[in-house]
């Protein structure tokens, strides 16, 4: 399974060919494509705030319809707390949503596809896939 971060799904919704190609390559390798409940929230929030709310809600719903959506579990919360502790020691600032998305990926032992530079502070390079 490969977890898609918000940025690649937003790019896909906007018709970015690079996002489409990356997701196609993942699926062609036989990987299951997943996302997190946090990403679903971010996508829905963006759709509701947009000028074309109904159209964008339909696009979001269609894009995630066949995707596994990973929840925040106790193990993910524990990972998030550990990540936060390490970041606090380093005096690094990263958004809470990124910490939780990373923690979900870690708790599920899965790779995360993203371009968000903040994840470099969180994920060992072997778990981070740039698109």
Backbone bond lengths (Angstrom), bond angles and torsions (degrees), N, CA, C in turn:
res aa  C-N    CA-C-N  psi(-1)  N-CA   C-N-CA  omega(-1)  CA-C   N-CA-C  phi
1 X - - - 1.448 - - 1.528 108.76 -
2 X 1.326 115.60 144.09 1.451 122.07 176.63 1.523 108.19 -126.97
3 X 1.326 115.89 130.71 1.462 121.38 -177.66 1.527 109.58 -93.89
4 X 1.323 115.76 130.36 1.461 121.85 178.02 1.526 109.20 -98.06
5 X 1.330 115.84 128.31 1.457 121.83 177.60 1.527 109.16 -79.95
6 X 1.299 115.48 169.21 1.458 122.56 -178.08 1.523 112.25 -56.65
7 X 1.330 117.45 -41.78 1.470 119.27 -173.50 1.522 113.13 -62.39
8 X 1.315 118.55 -38.34 1.468 119.33 -179.72 1.530 110.93 -73.42
9 X 1.329 116.91 -33.54 1.460 119.11 178.29 1.530 111.60 -72.20
10 X 1.324 117.82 -36.37 1.466 120.74 174.58 1.527 109.25 -62.85
11 X 1.327 116.34 -44.01 1.468 120.42 178.27 1.528 110.67 -60.75
12 X 1.317 116.76 -41.62 1.463 120.84 177.79 1.530 110.20 -61.06
13 X 1.322 116.84 -45.36 1.463 121.20 179.62 1.526 112.30 -62.15
14 X 1.327 115.47 -29.48 1.469 120.33 179.21 1.530 112.10 -87.11
15 X 1.332 117.05 1.35 1.457 120.92 176.84 1.514 115.06 84.15
16 X 1.318 117.82 21.04 1.460 121.84 179.85 1.530 109.84 -67.57
17 X 1.344 117.61 119.08 1.469 119.59 -178.07 1.529 113.21 -64.76
18 X 1.335 117.78 -31.79 1.463 120.50 178.79 1.522 111.82 -64.21
19 X 1.325 116.52 -39.50 1.470 120.73 177.86 1.527 110.08 -65.74
20 X 1.319 115.88 -44.70 1.460 120.82 178.70 1.527 111.00 -60.09
21 X 1.335 116.73 -44.12 1.468 121.18 -179.95 1.527 111.41 -63.44
22 X 1.333 116.65 -42.87 1.474 120.08 -178.90 1.519 110.62 -62.85
23 X 1.318 116.59 -45.64 1.464 120.42 -178.85 1.530 109.81 -65.99
24 X 1.325 117.34 -39.84 1.470 121.50 177.50 1.529 110.72 -61.26
25 X 1.333 117.41 -43.48 1.469 121.11 178.40 1.529 111.49 -61.21
26 X 1.320 116.24 -41.34 1.468 120.30 178.96 1.527 109.78 -62.02
27 X 1.326 116.52 -46.69 1.467 120.60 -178.93 1.522 111.68 -66.90
28 X 1.332 117.63 -36.19 1.470 120.75 178.86 1.526 112.00 -65.42
29 X 1.328 116.91 -25.26 1.465 121.12 176.48 1.526 111.14 -78.90
30 X 1.320 116.88 -1.08 1.454 120.91 -179.64 1.517 114.03 85.18
31 X 1.316 116.63 9.77 1.465 121.46 179.47 1.528 110.45 -79.04
32 X 1.308 116.29 143.71 1.458 121.91 171.06 1.516 107.73 -80.99
33 X 1.318 116.17 135.48 1.460 121.31 178.08 1.521 108.09 -96.21
34 X 1.328 115.18 130.29 1.463 120.88 -179.00 1.526 109.40 -134.03
35 X 1.314 115.18 169.91 1.453 121.37 171.31 1.520 107.24 -145.14
36 X 1.327 115.71 -178.77 1.467 119.27 -178.50 1.517 110.11 -108.82
37 X 1.296 115.76 160.34 1.457 122.02 177.13 1.530 110.14 -61.52
38 X 1.319 117.81 -29.40 1.462 121.90 177.84 1.523 109.71 -66.56
39 X 1.320 117.24 -43.22 1.462 121.25 177.51 1.523 110.74 -63.92
40 X 1.323 117.23 -40.19 1.460 120.27 177.04 1.532 109.60 -58.87
41 X 1.321 117.18 -45.33 1.465 121.05 177.15 1.527 110.68 -58.41
42 X 1.334 117.05 -46.97 1.468 120.14 -178.33 1.522 111.57 -62.32
43 X 1.332 117.47 -39.92 1.462 121.28 178.96 1.530 111.17 -66.91
44 X 1.325 116.34 -44.74 1.466 119.93 178.78 1.527 111.73 -64.85
45 X 1.312 116.19 -40.39 1.464 120.10 177.91 1.524 110.37 -59.57
46 X 1.328 116.19 -46.10 1.456 120.67 178.44 1.518 112.29 -60.88
47 X 1.326 116.49 -40.91 1.467 120.47 179.38 1.529 110.74 -64.51
48 X 1.329 116.79 -44.84 1.468 120.21 -179.39 1.525 112.24 -65.49
49 X 1.320 117.36 -30.31 1.462 120.90 -179.39 1.529 113.18 -85.04
50 X 1.325 116.83 -9.85 1.462 120.71 -175.77 1.530 111.50 -78.92
51 X 1.319 114.96 164.42 1.464 121.51 178.07 1.530 111.90 -74.12
52 X 1.319 116.29 -23.28 1.467 121.31 178.47 1.527 108.92 -111.75
53 X 1.312 115.10 59.98 1.466 121.95 -172.49 1.530 112.89 -52.47
54 X 1.312 118.37 -55.20 1.469 121.36 -176.27 1.525 112.02 -61.49
55 X 1.335 116.57 -44.86 1.468 120.29 178.83 1.523 110.78 -61.72
56 X 1.324 116.58 -45.26 1.465 120.12 -177.66 1.529 112.21 -70.93
57 X 1.328 117.52 -33.17 1.471 119.41 174.70 1.528 110.28 -63.24
58 X 1.317 116.35 -40.78 1.472 120.27 178.10 1.527 110.69 -64.00
59 X 1.323 116.92 -42.02 1.466 120.61 179.16 1.528 111.11 -63.11
60 X 1.328 116.17 -44.39 1.470 120.02 179.54 1.516 109.94 -62.45
61 X 1.308 116.74 -47.83 1.466 121.27 -179.24 1.526 111.03 -59.18
62 X 1.328 116.58 -44.29 1.468 120.66 178.45 1.522 111.68 -63.55
63 X 1.336 117.00 -40.99 1.472 120.40 -175.46 1.524 112.79 -68.36
64 X 1.314 117.60 -29.12 1.469 119.55 -177.96 1.526 113.31 -104.32
65 X 1.331 116.97 -0.38 1.469 121.39 -174.68 1.527 113.67 -55.80
66 X 1.316 117.72 -38.94 1.466 120.88 -176.57 1.519 113.08 -105.74
67 X 1.313 115.86 15.55 1.456 120.70 -178.45 1.524 110.70 -99.86
68 X 1.303 115.57 143.55 1.458 118.82 171.43 1.530 107.26 -73.91
69 X 1.329 117.04 134.53 1.462 121.46 -179.95 1.527 107.49 -112.35
70 X 1.327 114.91 117.98 1.457 120.75 -176.44 1.526 110.07 -90.11
71 X 1.318 115.37 132.65 1.465 122.18 -177.52 1.518 112.25 -90.17
72 X 1.314 114.20 169.93 1.461 121.78 172.57 1.531 106.12 -84.48
73 X 1.306 115.68 114.32 1.461 121.50 -179.88 1.534 109.27 -106.11
74 X 1.313 115.38 175.41 1.462 119.60 175.86 1.529 109.94 -58.94
75 X 1.343 116.83 -44.49 1.469 120.29 179.75 1.521 111.61 -61.63
76 X 1.324 116.89 -39.71 1.467 120.32 177.62 1.530 110.60 -65.08
77 X 1.326 117.11 -39.91 1.469 120.54 177.55 1.519 110.98 -63.07
78 X 1.319 115.76 -39.65 1.466 120.24 178.02 1.534 110.46 -64.01
79 X 1.340 116.31 -44.38 1.470 120.59 176.50 1.524 110.78 -60.42
80 X 1.329 116.82 -43.45 1.466 121.01 -179.78 1.525 110.98 -60.74
81 X 1.308 116.79 -41.26 1.466 120.24 178.99 1.529 110.87 -64.06
82 X 1.326 117.09 -40.86 1.470 120.94 177.43 1.531 110.90 -64.35
83 X 1.332 115.98 -43.71 1.466 120.50 178.96 1.524 109.56 -60.68
84 X 1.316 116.27 -46.97 1.465 120.88 -179.08 1.525 110.94 -59.00
85 X 1.340 115.95 -43.44 1.463 120.72 179.06 1.527 111.03 -58.56
86 X 1.346 116.46 -46.58 1.461 120.54 179.77 1.525 111.99 -64.25
87 X 1.312 116.72 -40.97 1.465 120.30 178.57 1.525 111.28 -64.89
88 X 1.314 115.71 -39.16 1.471 120.18 179.34 1.525 110.17 -63.83
89 X 1.329 117.12 -40.72 1.472 121.16 176.83 1.522 110.98 -59.22
90 X 1.334 116.52 -40.06 1.463 122.07 -177.95 1.528 112.03 -84.02
91 X 1.328 115.69 -5.19 1.468 122.45 -175.00 1.525 111.25 56.92
92 X 1.322 115.37 38.62 1.464 121.90 176.75 1.527 108.83 -95.18
93 X 1.313 115.46 142.81 1.450 119.54 179.46 1.525 108.50 -112.44
94 X 1.320 114.91 124.21 1.453 122.98 177.72 1.522 106.42 -140.67
95 X 1.331 116.42 143.14 1.459 120.05 -179.99 1.521 112.79 -61.93
96 X 1.313 114.76 145.53 1.469 120.70 -179.73 1.533 111.89 -58.43
97 X 1.340 117.52 -38.14 1.467 119.12 179.76 1.522 110.76 -62.25
98 X 1.327 117.66 -40.20 1.469 119.86 177.99 1.519 111.05 -63.81
99 X 1.315 116.71 -39.24 1.464 120.52 177.57 1.526 110.08 -61.54
100 X 1.317 116.96 -44.64 1.468 120.36 -178.35 1.530 111.09 -68.50
101 X 1.331 117.34 -41.18 1.472 119.96 177.06 1.524 109.88 -59.86
102 X 1.327 116.08 -45.76 1.471 120.18 178.71 1.520 111.01 -62.48
103 X 1.316 116.48 -41.79 1.464 120.64 -179.48 1.529 111.28 -63.45
104 X 1.317 117.01 -38.23 1.468 120.24 176.72 1.527 109.87 -63.67
105 X 1.339 116.73 -43.21 1.470 120.32 177.67 1.525 110.53 -60.88
106 X 1.318 116.65 -45.66 1.469 120.14 179.71 1.514 111.91 -64.04
107 X 1.323 117.40 -44.49 1.467 121.27 -178.30 1.531 111.03 -62.08
108 X 1.335 116.14 -30.04 1.468 120.85 179.58 1.524 112.85 -96.62
109 X 1.346 116.90 2.26 1.462 123.32 179.57 1.530 111.82 54.61
110 X 1.335 115.88 44.56 1.455 121.06 -176.40 1.523 111.65 -120.67
111 X 1.341 115.12 159.00 1.461 122.29 174.85 1.516 109.33 -78.74
112 X 1.331 115.49 154.82 1.456 121.91 178.61 1.518 108.93 -123.53
113 X 1.327 116.64 126.00 1.462 122.11 178.20 1.528 108.27 -94.97
114 X 1.343 116.16 119.00 1.460 121.12 -178.23 1.519 110.41 -159.44
115 X 1.326 115.32 162.00 1.461 122.35 169.43 1.520 110.34 -113.96
116 X 1.306 116.72 -2.67 1.460 121.44 -176.94 1.532 109.79 -66.21
117 X 1.316 115.94 116.38 1.464 122.14 -176.41 1.528 112.99 -64.00
118 X 1.333 118.30 -24.26 1.466 120.26 179.81 1.523 112.53 -61.96
119 X 1.330 116.33 -27.66 1.463 119.28 -178.81 1.524 112.48 -67.86
120 X 1.327 117.51 -19.47 1.469 119.62 176.40 1.513 110.92 -61.30
121 X 1.315 117.08 -27.70 1.461 121.28 177.93 1.522 111.55 -76.88
122 X 1.316 116.77 -17.52 1.462 121.19 -170.47 1.513 115.32 -107.24
123 X 1.325 116.99 -39.17 1.457 120.40 -168.01 1.521 110.70 -110.78
124 X 1.305 118.91 133.42 1.467 118.89 171.02 1.532 108.59 -58.75
125 X 1.315 118.91 142.06 1.464 121.74 -175.73 1.528 115.18 -51.49
126 X 1.318 118.41 -28.50 1.458 119.25 -178.84 1.522 112.46 -68.58
127 X 1.315 118.98 -17.37 1.465 121.85 -178.84 1.527 112.07 -102.61
128 X 1.296 118.08 -7.47 1.463 122.64 -176.52 1.530 109.62 -104.69
129 X 1.318 116.64 125.75 1.464 120.95 178.71 1.519 107.49 -116.39
130 X 1.347 115.40 118.24 1.467 119.33 176.04 1.513 108.69 -82.24
131 X 1.303 115.38 147.49 1.474 118.36 177.30 1.468 109.87 -116.44
